Amino acid sequence: MNLKSKIFIGGLFVFGFTVLSVLSDYASFYSPFSNTVVLPVVLSFDLGLSKISTFMVAAIPMTIFYLCWSVKFINKSYIIAKPTFILVVIASISSVIYNLYFYKVGFQFHGHLQTLLLCYNLVAITLLGILYKLNEKRPNIKNCLGFNVLFFCWLGWSAYPAVMG
């Protein structure tokens, strides 16, 4: 299987996690309502689509972002590209700041779910760090592509959970 096929399969995971983020009628432990998907959902409401179709349409921007980014920055050396590393660092830091900033309000409206979402994000950031270090030692398709897939799944699923009251 060639690299572009593997990237495409990774895109299916990104699409699935992005849809899962808003699949529930309310924020839940499996559906944390990431703002990266909530905003496209809100923008696509006027299209007159069914609920699931709206969620699928809203997942397209993140999936396209993943596909374009991966095709551009994953090469045959399988070393994680510097722009990818920088994007992950910026997203990780901003996600932690975002989650800490909205923690009190989120806890007020979502209770322990907000604590769980903060833990999801810390686990995802830790796993990204581990994959980065593994790839630094032994660059290969599993580590490099796994890093990209995990990063974009995290962005689409729980990186910036919506705080709703």
Buried (B, 14 or more C-beta within 10 A) or exposed (E): EEBEEBBBEBBEBBBBBBBBBBBEEEBEEEBBBBBBBBBBBEEBEEEEBEEEEBBBBBBBBBBEBBBEBBBEBBEEEBBBBEEBBEBBEEBBEEBBEBBEEBBEEBBEEBEEBBEBBBEBBBEBBEBBEEBBEBBEEEEEBEBBBBBBBBBBBBBBBBBBBBBEE
